[in-house]
Amino acid sequence: MSFTPRPYQLDAIKALRDGWTTEKNRLAIVLPTGAGKTVAFSHLAHQMLDNLGGRRALVIAHREELIEQAASKLLAVDPMLRVGIVKAQRDDHHDAEVIVASVQTLAVPRRREAIRDIGLIIVDECHHAAAPTYMEVLRHFGAWDGVPTAGFTATMTRTDGGLAEVWQDVVFRLDILDMISDGYLCDVRGKSITVDTLDLNKVKTRGGDLIDGQLGKALEDSGALDAIAKAYLDHAADRPGVVFTPTVATAQAAAKSLRASGITAAPVWGDMGRDERRATLARYEAGDVQVLTNCMVLTEGFDAPHTSCVVVARPTKSPGLYVQMVGRGLRPAPGKTDALLLDVMGAASRHKLASMVDLTEREIGQAEEGKTLRQVAEEHTAAEKRRTIAARVEAEEINLFGGSAIRWLRTGDGTWFIRLTGAMFLFLVRDSGTRLYRTRRWTQAHGVHGPTDDVARPLPEALAWLEQQAKTLAPGAFVARQARWRSAPPSGKQLGLCRYLGLAVPPGASAGDVADLIDRDRVGRVLGQLVLSAA
């Protein structure tokens, strides 16, 4: 594995260092899972040591795997760096240039007070930093007294809030779609496992998300675990994967269902013996176990790039948690082309659950079954571009027609027309896929016909050509926008016709307003019938 910093990692470090020259010192970086947060902050610490005036860097993490991972990456970046670890029985900080410590150990006053001369604080998985323990530790080391403090996370969300009290600004953010487009992460394809008997409406919410115990019981009672095993066989039989479940019992039961289906599977959980968990993870890494089921212990610090299937058997309302789960399967690996996401869903739910589109902060609409995240995003971008072009064209049209002296009107489907008499009107037809228009005339006697040359013209030319025809074929006072008769009150005949046609006349409408109302209805119906007859 290369520990040369990627361009975006250098950009993130620069954003932090530039940000610290302002009055803000507690700054955060948001990088997707797989973007190399540990590598980025290792290079940050390496760069900053020369500027700390003999003071040291402190990296704070909250789990053993993250502590060991950070220490190894720091040494990979600079093998000559003196890295010390402070956790439980270890207390290697006395001559260390960079100290990697667990927040639980630093929460003990005598342990943190023994560590002096900290000039840089780095918080791994900094979305935890609003917790009282973190706040206490950060205050002790000077995060509120001007010491440069950097937070790294894949998702700046926390269900109980409070992050704004810690982090003054997010100075760099990279979206997962950028990582996919640049080849740093695999694209992901989603598929739902719908379990008709799974009733999530009975699962209550606590702290902004579904209650683990109730969710686990609902999954087990509904037969969802057997459905997961079947779906894995059907869609991911050749993929190594991880299954996220809400409880230890559910993780164990899910592994049992997978094994009964012929898939080698093993559970891991937080209170599992350290040696046993390491042995299980090693078996997965070696390929002796195809699927790991887990009770929320693989959301952080788990690095197994060959993972190509993620099963979210822990439906969640938290986009942040969802991103952490799915991110475990997005790292690239030799022979890996994409990742498969299997979402366990109930037949219906009153809860708004996170889904594949929550992996990105871009607005990309709804994911379609079988399409990758990138495909969904690209199609949404193309649709947005078409809407933008259409809006710009419409604005140009409105300005152009609105400035004309001729009485142009528009049908409900957007067709511009000039009504000449009760039996004749002129209209424009846009050439599909272009910004050119053709001119048409409709008469009651002959229907639709075009001019003899029938060429597609740019809008200003088509408009001018049709206006000249209107002036030739109808009295000027009838087609003029500012004709004197238009400002008069509507006639009884006009109002009677509106009642007959079921058209609502706005209060205070003039004769011209009512005439336009009638003409839009009449021409709209004629053109609608022409379309139906052509079909």
Protein Blocks (a to p, Z undefined) as FASTA:
>chain_A
ZZbdcfklmmmmmmmmmmmmmmbfbdcddddehklmmmmmmmmmmmmmmmnnopacdddd
fbfklmmmmmmmmmmmmmmbccdddehjbccfklpcbdcddfklmmpmklmmmpghiabd
cdehkllmmpmklmmmmmmnopmnopacddddfbdcdfkgomlmmmmbdfbdcdfklmmm
nopaccddddddddfklcfklpcceehiacfklmmmmmmmnommmmmmmmmmmmmmmbcc
ddddfbfklmmmmmmmmmmnopacddddfklcfklmmmmmmmmmnopambdcdehklmgo
pacfklcbdcdfbccfbfklmmmmmmmmmpccehiabdcddddddfbdfbdcddfklmpm
bdebjadehiafklmmmmmmmmmmmmmmmmmmmmmmmmmmmmpmbdcdddfkopacddfb
lmbccdddddehiacdcdddddfklopaddfklpaddfklmmmmmmmmmmmmpcfklmpm
klfklmpccdfklmmmmmmnopacdehiafklmmmmmmmmmmmmmmmmmmmmmZZ
